[in-house]
Amino acid sequence: MNRLNFLIVFLIVSTLSSCGIYSFKDVSIDPAIKTIKIGFIENRARIVNPQLSPLLTDKIQQKINQQTKLTRTNNDDAHLIISGYISDYSVSTAGISSQQAASNRLTVSVHLTLRNNIENKTVEFDVSRGFDFSANLSIEQAQSGLQDEILRNMTDEIFNKIFSNW
């Protein structure tokens, strides 16, 4: 019975992926684009989390290396050049219970510039995401607990804005 279930799942996945109904990778890159330069994501927010800039830059580099065939370079004549900065890192009240803050929201925003040297075109965009946490936690505790989620979500948002048809 186990082999039969495996065979059925395999046939369904094979059929869906081969007929073009479903694609497992949604990355859309012009075949002429072969190189990429990824600049350091600087932190210009009022509140500075000193770990966020280097970790976010590293995560973006890793995701592009793992999910594209682009070759990283430090040359300014790369086909794509990504640069940007953290523009907002702020805390606000997200929920109130009994006239007290019950939850807070950490908002992280990144401003990016994407230069396509093949098409001689530059596009700028912002990615922003809110991360809720208990009002009983300090900002340092919240940062510590949310760091992996922030990095994963922001990296995915940035990658999707650059490479996918979203």
Residue frames relative to the residue before (quaternion, step in Angstrom):
aa qw qx qy qz dx dy dz
M 1.0000 0.0000 0.0000 0.0000 0.00 0.00 0.00
N 0.6262 0.5562 -0.3287 0.4365 3.59 1.03 -0.81
R 0.6525 0.5120 -0.3035 0.4690 3.58 1.00 -0.85
L 0.6305 0.5382 -0.3257 0.4547 3.56 1.04 -0.77
N 0.6480 0.5055 -0.3145 0.4750 3.61 0.96 -0.86
F 0.6432 0.5191 -0.3181 0.4645 3.56 0.95 -0.86
L 0.6590 0.5159 -0.3005 0.4574 3.59 0.92 -0.91
I 0.6521 0.5102 -0.3158 0.4635 3.59 0.95 -0.85
V 0.6613 0.4920 -0.3043 0.4776 3.60 0.89 -0.92
F 0.6474 0.5221 -0.3194 0.4542 3.59 0.92 -0.88
L 0.6691 0.5013 -0.2995 0.4597 3.61 0.91 -0.87
I 0.6479 0.5103 -0.3216 0.4652 3.59 0.96 -0.81
V 0.6726 0.4875 -0.2960 0.4715 3.59 0.85 -0.95
S 0.6573 0.5118 -0.3084 0.4593 3.58 0.92 -0.87
T 0.6627 0.5084 -0.3032 0.4588 3.56 0.93 -0.88
L 0.6870 0.4868 -0.2926 0.4533 3.57 0.84 -0.94
S 0.7078 0.4519 -0.2792 0.4657 3.58 0.89 -0.84
S 0.6948 0.4852 -0.2990 0.4387 3.61 0.99 -0.67
C 0.7171 0.4361 -0.2793 0.4666 3.60 1.03 -0.56
G 0.5676 -0.6563 0.3607 0.3421 3.57 1.22 0.18
I 0.4332 0.6947 -0.4760 0.3211 3.61 1.20 0.12
Y 0.8052 0.1055 -0.0189 0.5833 3.56 0.95 -0.85
S 0.1499 -0.7771 0.6067 0.0747 3.54 -0.97 0.88
F 0.3845 -0.7403 0.5048 0.2221 3.58 -0.86 0.94
K 0.7426 0.2374 -0.1731 0.6019 3.58 1.23 -0.33
D 0.1584 -0.8204 0.5470 0.0507 3.53 -0.70 1.08
V 0.3730 0.7325 -0.4813 0.3045 3.56 1.18 0.58
S 0.0938 -0.7990 0.5939 0.0087 3.53 -0.84 1.04
I 0.1220 0.7925 -0.5802 0.1425 3.59 -0.30 1.28
D 0.4960 -0.6384 0.5070 0.2989 3.55 -0.93 0.95
P 0.4950 -0.6880 0.4389 0.2985 3.64 -0.77 0.96
A 0.5969 0.5715 -0.3648 0.4291 3.61 1.18 -0.42
I 0.6360 0.5197 -0.3250 0.4688 3.58 1.21 -0.47
K 0.0084 -0.8373 0.5433 -0.0601 3.54 -0.55 1.21
T 0.7843 0.2593 -0.1368 0.5467 3.61 1.12 -0.58
I 0.0903 -0.7884 0.6078 0.0288 3.53 -1.22 0.60
K 0.1577 -0.7388 0.6473 0.1013 3.53 -1.15 0.75
I 0.1182 -0.7939 0.5956 0.0304 3.55 -0.77 1.08
G 0.2516 -0.7951 0.5388 0.1196 3.54 -0.45 1.22
F 0.6243 -0.5296 0.4244 0.3869 3.54 -1.30 0.38
I 0.3423 -0.7214 0.5662 0.2042 3.58 -0.88 0.96
E 0.2390 -0.8125 0.5241 0.0894 3.55 -0.17 1.37
N 0.3426 -0.7267 0.5514 0.2246 3.60 -1.14 0.53
R 0.0000 -0.8103 0.5834 -0.0548 3.58 -0.50 1.25
A 0.4064 0.7243 -0.4665 0.3044 3.59 1.24 0.24
R 0.6202 -0.5465 0.4050 0.3907 3.56 -1.23 0.42
I 0.7247 0.2679 -0.1819 0.6082 3.58 1.02 -0.80
V 0.1494 -0.8130 0.5602 0.0543 3.58 -0.67 1.08
N 0.1661 -0.7155 0.6734 0.0834 3.50 -0.83 1.12
P 0.3536 -0.7961 0.4432 0.2118 3.62 -0.22 1.22
Q 0.6584 0.5142 -0.3145 0.4507 3.61 1.16 -0.44
L 0.5831 0.6547 -0.3647 0.3135 3.58 1.10 -0.67
S 0.6661 0.5265 -0.3213 0.4193 3.62 0.79 -0.91
P 0.7286 0.4119 -0.2791 0.4708 3.62 0.64 -0.97
L 0.6620 0.5079 -0.3205 0.4483 3.60 0.98 -0.77
L 0.6546 0.5028 -0.3134 0.4696 3.60 0.97 -0.81
T 0.6287 0.5260 -0.3292 0.4688 3.58 0.97 -0.83
D 0.6699 0.5043 -0.2883 0.4624 3.56 0.91 -0.95
K 0.6666 0.5040 -0.3053 0.4565 3.61 0.92 -0.88
I 0.6317 0.5138 -0.3335 0.4751 3.59 1.00 -0.75
Q 0.6467 0.5154 -0.3157 0.4653 3.60 0.94 -0.87
Q 0.6582 0.5124 -0.3076 0.4579 3.59 0.93 -0.90
K 0.6738 0.4987 -0.3055 0.4516 3.59 0.86 -0.94
I 0.6584 0.4913 -0.3142 0.4758 3.61 0.94 -0.80
N 0.6400 0.5189 -0.3231 0.4656 3.60 1.00 -0.78
Q 0.7258 0.4583 -0.2429 0.4518 3.57 0.91 -0.93
Q 0.8146 0.3177 -0.1336 0.4666 3.59 0.95 -0.80
T 0.7212 0.3012 -0.2597 0.5673 3.58 1.25 0.25
K 0.4531 -0.6620 0.5181 0.2968 3.54 -1.31 0.15
L 0.3782 0.7407 -0.4780 0.2826 3.57 1.23 0.31
T 0.3485 -0.7182 0.5684 0.1993 3.53 -1.13 0.75
R 0.3556 -0.7380 0.5352 0.2060 3.57 -0.78 1.07
T 0.0198 0.7723 -0.6334 0.0442 3.50 -1.11 0.83
N 0.3773 -0.7015 0.5476 0.2563 3.56 -1.28 0.28
N 0.4702 0.6893 -0.4265 0.3492 3.57 1.30 0.13
D 0.4873 -0.6743 0.4808 0.2770 3.55 -1.09 0.76
D 0.6468 0.4957 -0.3359 0.4723 3.60 1.23 -0.09
A 0.2726 0.7588 -0.5344 0.2536 3.60 1.20 0.49
H 0.5950 -0.5879 0.4113 0.3621 3.56 -1.14 0.60
L 0.7681 0.1139 -0.0679 0.6264 3.59 1.09 -0.77
I 0.0625 -0.7712 0.6327 0.0327 3.55 -1.04 0.81
I 0.1139 -0.7854 0.6077 0.0296 3.54 -0.75 1.14
S 0.0916 0.7623 -0.6364 0.0733 3.55 -0.91 0.97
G 0.1767 0.8065 -0.5526 0.1140 3.55 -1.15 0.41
Y 0.2105 -0.7631 0.5968 0.1313 3.48 -1.37 -0.04
I 0.4936 -0.5988 0.5325 0.3380 3.54 -1.28 0.47
S 0.1885 -0.8341 0.5144 0.0639 3.56 -0.47 1.23
D 0.8017 0.0836 -0.0446 0.5902 3.58 1.15 -0.49
Y 0.0926 0.7273 -0.6743 0.0878 3.50 -1.10 0.86
S 0.2636 0.7952 -0.4876 0.2457 3.54 0.11 1.30
V 0.3148 -0.7297 0.5821 0.1721 3.53 -1.28 0.52
S 0.0363 0.7752 -0.6293 0.0407 3.54 -1.04 0.89
T 0.5729 -0.5650 0.4557 0.3806 3.55 -1.29 0.29
A 0.2015 -0.8007 0.5570 0.0901 3.56 -0.85 0.99
G 0.8152 0.0251 0.0104 0.5785 3.59 1.08 -0.63
I 0.1797 -0.7825 0.5907 0.0805 3.55 -1.07 0.82
S 0.0072 -0.7746 0.6320 -0.0210 3.53 -1.04 0.88
S 0.8343 -0.0125 -0.0382 0.5498 3.60 -0.75 1.05
Q 0.6619 -0.5521 0.2751 0.4260 3.55 0.95 1.01
Q 0.6282 0.4542 -0.3603 0.5188 3.58 1.17 0.63
A 0.5684 -0.5738 0.4566 0.3730 3.54 -1.19 0.51
A 0.1910 -0.7849 0.5819 0.0941 3.57 -0.81 1.05
S 0.7918 0.0066 -0.0075 0.6107 3.55 1.15 -0.60
N 0.2502 -0.7435 0.6061 0.1313 3.49 -1.24 0.62
R 0.2553 -0.7496 0.5894 0.1598 3.53 -1.27 0.37
L 0.2193 -0.7287 0.6388 0.1134 3.51 -0.96 1.02
T 0.1257 -0.7966 0.5899 0.0403 3.58 -0.62 1.15
V 0.0725 -0.7777 0.6244 0.0023 3.53 -0.86 1.06
S 0.0043 -0.7916 0.6102 -0.0324 3.57 -0.83 1.04
V 0.1080 -0.7779 0.6180 0.0358 3.53 -1.07 0.86
H 0.2148 -0.7474 0.6180 0.1155 3.56 -0.95 0.95
L 0.0549 -0.8249 0.5624 -0.0145 3.56 -0.73 1.08
T 0.1714 -0.7346 0.6467 0.1133 3.49 -1.27 0.61
L 0.0988 -0.7836 0.6131 0.0166 3.53 -0.84 1.06
R 0.1087 -0.7932 0.5991 0.0117 3.53 -0.58 1.22
N 0.1311 -0.7692 0.6239 0.0442 3.56 -0.75 1.14
N 0.2238 -0.8169 0.5206 0.1079 3.59 -0.23 1.27
I 0.5546 0.5893 -0.3990 0.4313 3.61 1.21 -0.31
E 0.7736 0.3062 -0.1481 0.5346 3.57 0.93 -0.97
N 0.3472 -0.7517 0.4806 0.2888 3.57 1.33 -0.08
K 0.4952 0.6394 -0.4100 0.4218 3.55 0.94 1.01
T 0.1345 -0.7742 0.6153 0.0630 3.56 -1.10 0.80
V 0.0720 -0.7796 0.6221 0.0056 3.54 -0.97 0.96
E 0.1278 -0.7693 0.6219 0.0719 3.55 -1.04 0.84
F 0.0876 0.7906 -0.6014 0.0747 3.55 -1.04 0.77
D 0.3255 -0.7253 0.5764 0.1891 3.52 -1.33 0.40
V 0.1366 -0.7393 0.6543 0.0814 3.51 -1.19 0.71
S 0.0411 0.8043 -0.5883 0.0728 3.56 -0.78 1.03
R 0.0262 0.7928 -0.6063 0.0562 3.54 -1.03 0.79
G 0.2726 -0.7514 0.5812 0.1529 3.56 -1.09 0.77
F 0.1272 -0.7788 0.6131 0.0364 3.55 -1.07 0.82
D 0.2453 -0.8068 0.5259 0.1110 3.57 -0.46 1.23
F 0.0383 0.7776 -0.6265 0.0377 3.53 -1.18 0.71
S 0.6558 -0.5326 0.3730 0.3837 3.56 -1.25 0.48
A 0.4988 -0.6598 0.4803 0.2919 3.56 -1.03 0.82
N 0.5763 0.5924 -0.3758 0.4192 3.59 1.24 -0.24
L 0.6444 0.5172 -0.3192 0.4642 3.59 1.26 -0.28
S 0.4491 -0.6375 0.5450 0.3079 3.54 -1.17 0.59
I 0.6622 -0.4922 0.3674 0.4292 3.60 -1.23 0.29
E 0.6354 0.5318 -0.3302 0.4521 3.60 1.03 -0.76
Q 0.6555 0.4961 -0.3055 0.4805 3.58 1.00 -0.82
A 0.6503 0.5167 -0.3109 0.4620 3.56 0.98 -0.85
Q 0.6360 0.5307 -0.3259 0.4558 3.59 0.93 -0.89
S 0.6555 0.5227 -0.3017 0.4538 3.54 0.92 -0.94
G 0.7244 0.4492 -0.2456 0.4618 3.57 0.88 -0.94
L 0.7410 0.4221 -0.2133 0.4767 3.57 1.12 -0.69
Q 0.4345 0.7577 -0.4352 0.2181 3.59 1.20 -0.39
D 0.6808 0.4805 -0.3048 0.4613 3.62 0.80 -0.91
E 0.6538 0.5096 -0.3049 0.4690 3.58 0.99 -0.85
I 0.6344 0.5242 -0.3269 0.4646 3.58 0.97 -0.85
L 0.6861 0.4893 -0.2890 0.4543 3.58 0.80 -1.01
R 0.6673 0.5053 -0.3014 0.4567 3.60 0.88 -0.92
N 0.7128 0.4626 -0.2631 0.4568 3.59 0.80 -1.02
M 0.6742 0.4834 -0.3057 0.4672 3.59 0.89 -0.85
T 0.6358 0.5218 -0.3261 0.4659 3.59 0.99 -0.80
D 0.6600 0.5011 -0.3061 0.4686 3.59 0.92 -0.88
E 0.6484 0.5186 -0.3171 0.4584 3.61 0.93 -0.89
I 0.6717 0.4931 -0.2948 0.4676 3.57 0.89 -0.95
F 0.6536 0.5156 -0.3080 0.4606 3.58 0.88 -0.94
N 0.6804 0.4913 -0.2912 0.4592 3.58 0.88 -0.94
K 0.6298 0.5278 -0.3349 0.4611 3.61 1.00 -0.74
I 0.7097 0.4648 -0.2605 0.4609 3.57 0.97 -0.86
F 0.8559 0.2535 -0.0646 0.4462 3.58 0.70 -1.10
S 0.7422 0.4145 -0.2408 0.4684 3.61 1.09 -0.42
N 0.5032 -0.6411 0.4935 0.3037 3.51 -1.26 0.37
W 0.1958 0.8000 -0.5378 0.1800 3.59 0.52 1.17
